[in-house]
């Protein structure tokens, strides 16, 4: 997807804020209109009802006539004074219960309430004007209806003014709030943009940590994650360079030997010399392959640090596969390769590639340096045992035991470091001193203990102790 079409985080946040603010303003405006209309109408209706009761109080019986005829005891001037309003026009009607008019302004027909019910408010149009009316029913001095009608222009204008004076400040405050939020969001996102620029403008070879200047946890965590990624990449590049340098350094000698032996063989016409040189080439190739395998094994430790998957491993099956891999080589060397403690039925949950690699290196190391030229019978035994410590924790012990010459106590720790060989390795002129160092690295990743001990029957015992469960 084209990233130029994607909205910025700032615009997305502002949109997420402005849209709710806009709808909040709309809802607030509607509430203001409804509330202003309701209370304005209530106030005017109350005043109109008071006028109706005031006029009704002046309705009397005509004492001069023998029949009970109603009349209003106010003069025209007094009625004008009573109904005076600066802004609105007020009309009234006094009606008999049969609907005939006693006094007032004819021509408009308001809705009358039922006898004995509460005052009745209604709206009507009269003489091209909108009126608000109230009709009341009175029983004294004789039953009659009184209707008051008042134009509603001023009350409508008043509602509009209330709404305008309420909405405009709200709109102004919302605009100021929107500007404030925009500034705050830009300020808070500035470290994120700085982080983006720092990563974007960085050189390919620069894997140092990015400076993080922020007050928010999220941006800080993002910067920390980027720095961790840089660290892992730098570690991987460093290991790759180290691996490449080691391969170049270690292969230089066997490749030079292969080249020299090849040139010597080609320069000589004797087939026996060819055979001897081919044997030397095969040995040099074997040494080179072994060193490459060991270096690749060391590079696996970096992958394991990034997280390999633990799995349930059948210990008997693992040891059986290891023995089968080295059986033909042991036979060719005249070594009895066996297993002690087989078929215990133990299962361990760990990283298979690391445990398998550690066992392979121990067996390979024993075949290389644990074979005695003095002894007529050479034996290498893989011992499997389940042990319990003082805290009742279960452990799996896998040992590779040989009956070779062994090594001194002061040299046991040294041979577990990289580039360090024992006396046998130096005499043979083979290997790069990486085998036991690989086992040490694997043991750390397996949360295991690795030690070298003297074998009670002579030789060396390489013990790998792993926690069960």
C-alpha positions as CSV (number, residue, x, y, z in Angstrom):
1,X,0.0,0.0,0.0
2,X,1.3,3.5,-0.9
3,X,2.2,5.2,2.4
4,X,1.5,8.6,0.9
5,X,-2.2,7.8,1.0
6,X,-2.1,6.9,4.6
7,X,-3.3,9.7,7.0
8,X,-0.8,10.9,9.6
9,X,-1.2,9.9,13.3
10,X,-1.7,13.6,14.2
11,X,-4.6,13.9,11.7
12,X,-6.1,10.6,12.9
13,X,-6.0,11.7,16.5
14,X,-7.5,15.1,15.7
15,X,-10.2,13.5,13.7
16,X,-11.0,11.1,16.5
17,X,-11.3,14.2,18.8
18,X,-13.0,16.7,16.5
19,X,-15.8,14.4,15.4
20,X,-17.0,13.6,19.0
21,X,-16.6,17.3,19.9
22,X,-18.7,18.3,16.9
23,X,-21.5,15.9,17.7
24,X,-21.3,16.9,21.4
25,X,-21.8,20.5,20.3
26,X,-24.8,19.5,18.1
27,X,-26.4,17.6,20.9
28,X,-25.7,20.5,23.3
29,X,-27.3,23.0,20.9
30,X,-30.4,20.8,20.7
31,X,-30.6,20.6,24.5
32,X,-30.2,24.4,24.8
33,X,-33.0,25.0,22.2
34,X,-35.3,22.5,24.0
35,X,-34.6,23.8,27.5
36,X,-34.8,27.5,26.4
37,X,-38.0,27.0,24.6
38,X,-39.5,25.0,27.5
39,X,-38.7,27.5,30.3
40,X,-39.5,30.6,28.2
41,X,-42.9,29.1,27.3
42,X,-43.5,28.2,31.0
43,X,-42.7,31.8,32.0
44,X,-45.0,33.4,29.4
45,X,-47.8,30.8,30.0
46,X,-47.7,31.6,33.7
47,X,-47.9,35.3,33.0
48,X,-50.8,34.7,30.5
49,X,-52.6,32.6,33.1
50,X,-52.2,35.3,35.7
51,X,-53.7,37.8,33.3
52,X,-56.6,35.4,32.7
53,X,-57.3,35.0,36.4
54,X,-57.0,38.8,36.9
55,X,-59.6,39.5,34.2
56,X,-61.9,36.7,35.5
57,X,-61.9,38.3,38.9
58,X,-63.7,41.3,37.4
59,X,-66.6,39.3,35.9
60,X,-69.7,40.1,37.9
61,X,-73.5,39.5,37.8
62,X,-75.5,42.4,36.3
63,X,-77.5,43.5,39.4
64,X,-79.8,45.8,37.4
65,X,-81.3,42.9,35.5
66,X,-83.5,40.3,36.9
67,X,-81.8,37.4,35.0
68,X,-78.3,36.2,36.0
69,X,-76.4,37.9,33.2
70,X,-72.6,38.3,33.5
71,X,-70.7,41.4,32.7
72,X,-67.2,42.8,33.3
73,X,-67.0,45.7,35.8
74,X,-64.0,47.3,34.0
75,X,-64.1,50.3,31.7
76,X,-62.4,50.3,28.4
77,X,-59.5,52.4,29.7
78,X,-59.2,50.1,32.8
79,X,-59.2,47.0,30.5
80,X,-56.5,48.6,28.3
81,X,-54.4,49.3,31.3
82,X,-54.8,45.8,32.6
83,X,-53.9,44.1,29.4
84,X,-51.1,46.6,28.4
85,X,-48.0,44.9,27.0
86,X,-45.1,46.7,25.3
87,X,-44.2,43.9,22.9
88,X,-47.3,41.7,22.4
89,X,-50.9,42.1,21.5
90,X,-53.4,40.7,24.0
91,X,-57.0,39.7,23.3
92,X,-59.6,38.2,25.6
93,X,-63.0,36.6,25.4
94,X,-65.7,35.9,28.1
95,X,-68.0,33.2,27.0
96,X,-71.1,31.7,28.4
97,X,-71.1,27.9,28.8
98,X,-73.2,27.7,25.6
99,X,-70.4,29.4,23.7
100,X,-72.0,32.8,23.3
101,X,-69.7,35.7,23.9
102,X,-70.3,38.1,26.8
103,X,-67.4,40.5,26.2
104,X,-64.1,40.7,24.4
105,X,-62.8,40.3,20.9
106,X,-64.8,38.2,18.5
107,X,-63.3,36.2,15.7
108,X,-60.9,33.7,17.2
109,X,-61.9,30.3,18.4
110,X,-59.6,28.9,21.1
111,X,-59.8,25.3,22.4
112,X,-61.9,25.3,25.5
113,X,-61.3,23.0,28.5
114,X,-63.8,20.6,29.8
115,X,-66.0,21.9,32.7
116,X,-64.1,21.6,35.9
117,X,-60.8,20.7,34.3
118,X,-57.5,22.5,34.4
119,X,-56.7,25.5,32.2
120,X,-56.2,24.7,28.5
121,X,-53.3,26.1,26.6
122,X,-53.2,26.0,22.8
123,X,-51.7,27.8,19.7
124,X,-53.8,29.4,16.9
125,X,-53.4,31.7,14.0
126,X,-55.5,34.8,13.9
127,X,-55.3,37.9,11.6
128,X,-52.0,36.5,10.1
129,X,-50.4,36.3,13.5
130,X,-49.5,33.4,15.8
131,X,-51.2,33.5,19.2
132,X,-50.7,31.6,22.4
133,X,-54.1,31.1,24.2
134,X,-55.2,29.9,27.6
135,X,-58.8,29.1,28.4
136,X,-60.1,28.7,31.9
137,X,-63.5,27.6,33.4
138,X,-65.0,29.5,36.3
139,X,-68.1,28.8,38.4
140,X,-68.4,32.0,40.3
141,X,-70.4,34.2,40.2
142,X,-71.9,32.0,37.5
143,X,-70.3,29.4,35.2
144,X,-68.4,30.9,32.3
145,X,-65.3,30.5,30.1
146,X,-62.5,33.1,29.8
147,X,-60.0,33.0,27.0
148,X,-56.8,35.0,26.9
149,X,-54.8,35.2,23.6
150,X,-51.3,36.7,23.3
151,X,-49.1,37.0,20.2
152,X,-45.9,34.8,20.5
153,X,-43.5,36.9,18.4
154,X,-41.5,38.3,21.3
155,X,-41.3,35.0,23.1
156,X,-40.0,33.4,19.9
157,X,-37.5,36.1,19.5
158,X,-36.4,35.7,23.1
159,X,-35.9,32.0,22.6
160,X,-33.7,32.7,19.6
161,X,-31.6,35.2,21.5
162,X,-31.1,32.8,24.4
163,X,-30.1,30.1,21.9
164,X,-27.7,32.4,20.0
165,X,-26.1,33.7,23.2
166,X,-25.7,30.1,24.4
167,X,-24.4,28.5,21.2
168,X,-21.9,31.2,20.1
169,X,-19.8,31.0,23.3
170,X,-20.0,27.2,23.1
171,X,-18.8,27.3,19.6
172,X,-16.0,29.7,20.5
173,X,-14.9,27.5,23.4
174,X,-14.9,24.4,21.2
175,X,-12.8,26.2,18.6
176,X,-10.3,27.2,21.3
177,X,-10.3,23.7,22.7
178,X,-9.7,22.2,19.2
179,X,-6.7,24.5,18.8
180,X,-5.4,23.7,22.2
181,X,-5.8,19.9,21.5
182,X,-4.0,20.3,18.2
183,X,-1.1,22.0,19.9
184,X,-0.9,19.4,22.7
185,X,-1.1,16.4,20.3
186,X,1.7,17.9,18.1
187,X,3.8,18.5,21.1
188,X,3.3,15.0,22.5
189,X,3.9,13.4,19.1
190,X,7.1,15.4,18.5
191,X,9.3,12.8,20.2
192,X,7.8,10.2,17.9
193,X,8.6,12.3,14.8
194,X,12.1,12.8,16.2
195,X,12.5,9.1,16.6
196,X,11.3,8.5,13.1
197,X,13.8,11.1,11.7
198,X,16.6,9.6,13.8
199,X,16.0,6.1,12.4
200,X,15.3,7.4,8.8
201,X,18.6,9.5,8.6
202,X,20.8,6.9,10.3
203,X,23.6,5.3,8.3
204,X,23.2,1.6,7.5
205,X,26.3,0.7,9.5
206,X,25.2,2.7,12.6
207,X,23.5,0.3,15.0
208,X,24.1,2.3,18.2
209,X,21.2,3.1,20.5
210,X,18.8,5.8,19.5
211,X,18.4,8.7,21.9
212,X,14.9,8.8,23.5
213,X,13.6,12.1,24.7
214,X,10.0,11.7,25.7
215,X,7.6,12.1,28.6
216,X,5.2,9.3,27.5
217,X,5.7,5.6,28.3
218,X,4.5,4.4,24.9
219,X,7.0,6.4,22.9
220,X,9.7,5.4,25.4
221,X,8.8,1.7,25.0
222,X,8.9,2.0,21.2
223,X,12.3,3.6,21.3
224,X,13.5,0.9,23.7
225,X,12.1,-1.8,21.4
226,X,14.0,-0.2,18.4
227,X,17.2,-0.1,20.5
228,X,16.8,-3.7,21.4
229,X,16.3,-4.6,17.7
230,X,19.5,-2.6,16.9
231,X,21.3,-4.5,19.6
232,X,20.2,-7.9,18.3
233,X,21.1,-6.9,14.7
234,X,24.5,-5.6,15.9
235,X,25.0,-8.8,17.8
236,X,24.1,-10.9,14.8
237,X,26.3,-8.8,12.5
238,X,29.2,-9.1,15.0
239,X,28.7,-12.9,15.2
240,X,28.6,-13.1,11.5
241,X,31.8,-11.2,11.1
242,X,33.4,-13.3,13.8
243,X,32.2,-16.5,12.1
244,X,33.4,-15.3,8.7
245,X,36.8,-14.3,10.2
246,X,37.1,-17.6,12.1
247,X,36.3,-19.6,9.0
248,X,38.8,-17.6,6.9
249,X,41.4,-18.0,9.6
250,X,40.9,-21.7,10.3
251,X,40.5,-22.8,6.7
252,X,43.6,-21.0,5.5
253,X,45.9,-23.7,6.9
254,X,44.0,-26.9,5.6
255,X,43.3,-25.2,2.3
256,X,46.9,-24.3,1.9
257,X,47.9,-27.9,2.7
258,X,45.4,-29.2,0.2
259,X,46.7,-26.9,-2.4
260,X,50.3,-27.9,-1.7
261,X,49.6,-31.6,-1.7
262,X,47.6,-31.3,-4.9
263,X,50.5,-29.4,-6.6
264,X,53.0,-31.9,-5.4
265,X,50.9,-34.9,-6.6
266,X,50.3,-33.3,-10.0
267,X,54.0,-32.7,-10.4
268,X,54.8,-36.3,-9.6
269,X,54.1,-39.2,-12.0
270,X,54.2,-42.0,-9.3
271,X,50.7,-43.4,-8.5
272,X,51.9,-44.3,-5.0
273,X,52.7,-40.6,-4.3
274,X,49.3,-39.7,-5.7
275,X,47.7,-42.1,-3.2
276,X,49.7,-40.6,-0.3
277,X,48.7,-37.1,-1.3
278,X,45.1,-38.0,-1.7
279,X,45.2,-39.5,1.9
280,X,46.6,-36.2,3.1
281,X,44.0,-34.2,1.2
282,X,41.2,-36.3,2.7
283,X,42.6,-35.7,6.2
284,X,42.9,-31.9,5.6
285,X,39.3,-31.9,4.2
286,X,38.1,-33.8,7.3
287,X,39.8,-31.3,9.6
288,X,38.3,-28.4,7.6
289,X,34.8,-29.9,7.7
290,X,35.1,-30.5,11.4
291,X,36.1,-26.9,12.1
292,X,33.2,-25.6,10.0
293,X,30.8,-27.8,11.8
294,X,32.0,-26.6,15.2
295,X,31.8,-22.9,14.1
296,X,28.3,-23.5,12.9
297,X,27.5,-25.1,16.2
298,X,28.7,-22.0,18.0
299,X,26.6,-19.8,15.8
300,X,23.6,-21.9,16.9
301,X,24.0,-20.5,20.5
302,X,23.0,-17.1,19.2
303,X,19.9,-18.5,17.7
304,X,19.1,-20.3,20.9
305,X,19.4,-17.0,22.8
306,X,16.6,-15.6,20.6
307,X,14.5,-18.5,21.7
308,X,14.3,-22.1,20.5
309,X,11.2,-24.2,21.2
310,X,11.4,-26.7,24.1
311,X,10.0,-30.1,23.4
312,X,9.6,-33.4,25.1
313,X,12.6,-35.6,24.3
314,X,12.9,-39.4,24.9
315,X,16.4,-39.7,26.4
316,X,16.9,-43.3,25.3
317,X,16.0,-42.5,21.7
318,X,18.3,-39.4,21.7
319,X,21.3,-41.4,23.0
320,X,20.6,-44.3,20.6
321,X,20.6,-42.0,17.6
322,X,23.9,-40.4,18.8
323,X,25.5,-43.9,19.2
324,X,24.4,-44.9,15.7
325,X,25.9,-41.8,14.2
326,X,29.4,-42.5,15.7
327,X,29.3,-46.4,15.6
328,X,31.1,-46.9,12.3
329,X,33.8,-44.3,13.2
330,X,34.3,-46.0,16.6
331,X,34.6,-49.4,14.9
332,X,37.2,-48.1,12.5
333,X,39.2,-46.8,15.5
334,X,38.8,-50.1,17.4
335,X,36.8,-48.4,20.1
336,X,33.9,-50.2,21.9
337,X,31.2,-47.5,22.0
338,X,28.4,-48.5,24.4
339,X,25.7,-47.2,26.7
340,X,25.1,-47.8,30.4
341,X,21.7,-47.0,32.0
342,X,19.7,-47.5,28.7
343,X,16.0,-48.0,28.8
344,X,15.3,-46.0,31.9
345,X,12.3,-44.5,30.1
346,X,13.3,-40.9,31.0
347,X,11.8,-37.9,29.2
348,X,13.1,-34.3,29.5
349,X,11.6,-31.1,28.2
350,X,14.3,-29.0,26.6
351,X,15.8,-27.8,23.4
352,X,16.6,-30.9,21.3
353,X,19.2,-29.3,18.9
354,X,21.3,-28.1,21.9
355,X,21.2,-31.3,23.9
356,X,21.9,-33.3,20.7
357,X,24.8,-31.0,19.8
358,X,26.3,-31.2,23.2
359,X,26.2,-35.0,23.2
360,X,27.6,-35.2,19.7
361,X,30.6,-32.9,20.6
362,X,31.3,-35.0,23.8
363,X,31.4,-38.3,21.8
364,X,33.5,-36.7,19.0
365,X,35.9,-35.3,21.6
366,X,36.2,-38.7,23.3
367,X,36.9,-40.4,19.9
368,X,39.5,-37.9,19.0
369,X,41.4,-37.5,22.3
370,X,40.2,-40.2,24.6
371,X,41.7,-43.2,22.7
372,X,44.9,-44.6,24.3
373,X,47.6,-46.0,22.1
374,X,48.9,-47.9,25.0
375,X,45.7,-49.7,25.9
376,X,44.9,-52.8,23.8
377,X,41.2,-52.2,24.5
378,X,39.7,-48.8,24.2
379,X,36.2,-48.1,25.5
380,X,33.9,-45.1,25.4
381,X,30.7,-45.4,27.4
382,X,27.7,-43.1,27.5
383,X,26.1,-43.3,31.0
384,X,22.5,-42.3,31.7
385,X,21.4,-41.8,35.3
386,X,18.6,-40.1,37.2
387,X,19.8,-38.4,40.5
388,X,18.1,-36.5,43.3
389,X,19.9,-33.7,45.3
390,X,19.5,-32.7,48.9
391,X,16.5,-30.5,48.0
392,X,14.7,-33.5,46.4
393,X,15.1,-32.0,42.9
394,X,15.5,-34.5,40.1
395,X,18.3,-34.4,37.6
396,X,19.3,-36.2,34.4
397,X,23.0,-37.0,34.2
398,X,24.5,-37.9,30.8
399,X,28.2,-38.8,30.9
400,X,30.7,-39.7,28.2
401,X,33.4,-41.8,29.8
402,X,36.7,-42.9,28.1
403,X,39.7,-44.8,29.3
404,X,42.3,-42.6,27.6
405,X,45.1,-40.7,29.1
406,X,42.9,-38.0,30.7
407,X,44.0,-34.5,31.5
408,X,45.4,-32.8,34.6
409,X,43.2,-31.0,37.1
410,X,44.7,-27.6,36.4
411,X,44.1,-28.0,32.7
412,X,40.4,-29.1,33.0
413,X,39.1,-25.6,33.2
414,X,41.3,-24.3,30.4
415,X,40.2,-26.8,27.8
416,X,36.6,-25.6,28.2
417,X,37.6,-22.2,26.8
418,X,37.7,-21.4,23.1
419,X,40.9,-22.0,21.2
420,X,42.4,-24.1,23.9
421,X,43.4,-27.7,23.2
422,X,44.6,-30.5,25.4
423,X,47.9,-32.3,25.0
424,X,46.4,-34.9,22.8
425,X,44.9,-32.3,20.5
426,X,48.3,-30.5,20.2
427,X,50.1,-33.7,19.5
428,X,47.5,-34.7,16.8
429,X,47.5,-31.2,15.2
430,X,43.8,-31.5,14.7
431,X,40.8,-29.4,15.7
432,X,40.5,-25.8,16.7
433,X,39.8,-26.1,20.4
434,X,36.1,-25.5,20.1
435,X,34.5,-28.8,21.0
436,X,34.2,-28.4,24.8
437,X,33.7,-24.7,24.5
438,X,30.6,-25.5,22.4
439,X,29.3,-27.8,25.2
440,X,29.9,-25.1,27.8
441,X,27.8,-22.7,25.8
442,X,25.1,-25.2,25.2
443,X,25.0,-26.2,28.9
444,X,24.4,-22.5,29.9
445,X,21.4,-22.3,27.5
446,X,20.1,-25.6,28.7
447,X,20.3,-24.4,32.3
448,X,22.6,-27.4,32.9
449,X,25.9,-28.0,34.7
450,X,28.9,-29.3,32.8
451,X,32.0,-30.6,34.5
452,X,35.1,-32.7,33.6
453,X,36.1,-35.4,36.1
454,X,38.7,-38.1,36.3
455,X,37.3,-41.6,35.5
456,X,37.8,-44.1,38.4
457,X,39.1,-46.6,35.9
458,X,41.4,-44.1,34.2
459,X,40.6,-41.6,31.5
460,X,38.1,-38.7,31.5
461,X,34.5,-38.4,32.4
462,X,32.5,-35.5,30.8
463,X,29.3,-35.0,32.8
464,X,26.3,-33.0,31.7
465,X,23.7,-32.5,34.5
466,X,20.3,-31.3,33.5
467,X,17.3,-30.5,35.7
468,X,14.2,-32.7,35.2
469,X,10.8,-31.1,35.3
